[in-house]
């Protein structure tokens, strides 16, 4: 299994059940960012690479009644959902959601999970991330 973009997230390490988003922390402003930055956009000072927590709170979501880019059909649901999830570090991440329109409510606890999107030339599974409700 390979991450589609190893600069944005990493696969679960041994003993972990969730992938991790790769972000930045700016010591001078005490702010976290995702995706990673080279400098803090507030203070313009250097940042440190960090891993962000895999669980957050659903801030907002919407359902798109179009096929997801790269797919051949609409699938059973006729589209896909995108949500904004607030992570404990103060970062708001926008990403696809697992499930159907009746599965999410604002304030739900959401966790990062993997989503297969294809295979590479050597037959290895390619995955990206999305969020799912924690129940």
N, C-alpha and C positions, 0 to 999 in steps of 0.2 A: 504494500500500500504506500502511495506517495501523496504528499500534499500538493495541490495544484499551484499554490504560491507559498513557499516556505518562508517568505519575508513577512507574510501576514499572520500566519498561525503555524503551530507545530502539532504533530500527532501526539497522542497520549504516551507518556514515558511508562516504563515498567511500573506496575502497581497503581497507575492512574486510570481512571475510567473516562476522562474527558480531555479533549484537545485544549490548547491554550492559545489565546490571541497574543501576539507579540506587539508590545507598545513601547512607549517612552515615558520616563519620569524626569521632570525638570526640577532639580533640587532648589534652585533659586526662587521659583514661583510656587513650588510644592504642588504642581499640577501633573496629571497623567494625560497621555494622548494615545489615540489609535486612529489610523495606523501610525507606525513609528515615524519619528521626525529626526532630523539632524540637529535642529536647534529648537528651543522653546519659542513658539510664536508670540508669546507675551513679553519675555525678557530678552530674547535673542541670545540666550546663553546656552552652553552645551547641555545635552540631555543624556540620560543613561537608558540603555535597553532594559526592559522589564517584561515579565510575563504577567498578564492580567488574569484575574480570577475568572473561572469558567461559569459562574452562576451570577445572575442579576435579576432585575425586576422589569417586567414589560411596561414600557412607558406609553407606547402607541403602536397600532398596527393597521394595515390596510390589505385588501385583497385585490390582486390584479387579474382581471379577466382576459388574459392573453397568455400564450405559451411562454414558458421561461426560455431565455436565449439559449440556443443550441439544442432545443428539444424538437422532436418531429411533430408531436401532437400536444393538445391541451391537457391530456391526462384525464383521470376520472373526475377531478374537481373543476375542470374548465379554467384553470389558472393557478396562481400561487400567491402566498402571503409574504409580506415583508413587515418586519417589526423593528421598533427602536427599543433596545434593551439597555437599561442603566446598570453599569457594573459598580461594585463597591468602591472602586478607585475614583469614581466620579466621571467616568467616560461613558458616553452614550453611543452605542454601536447600532448601525442599521444593517440588518441581515435577513435572509429568508427564514421562514418559520416552518416547522414540521407540523402537519395536521390540516384540519379543515376549519372553516369559518366559525364553527360553534365551539372550537377547542380553546380559544384564548379570551382572557379578560384582562383589562388594564389592571396592573398590580400583581399579576401572576408571577410566580418565581419561574425563571427560565434558565436553562442550562445549555451550554455549547455542546453540539454533537457533530458527528461527521456525516457527509452525504456523498455517495458515489456519483461521479459525473462521467466516467468512461475509463478507458485503459490507454496506456502509453504504447509505443511501438514494440516494447518487449512483453506486453501482456499484463503488466502490473496495473492494479486498480488505482485510479486517480480519484482523490476525494477533496471536497471543499468542506466548509463548515456552515452550519445554520443553528438556530436555537429551537429547543423543544420545551414544553411545559414540564415542570417537575411536579409529580403527583405522588 
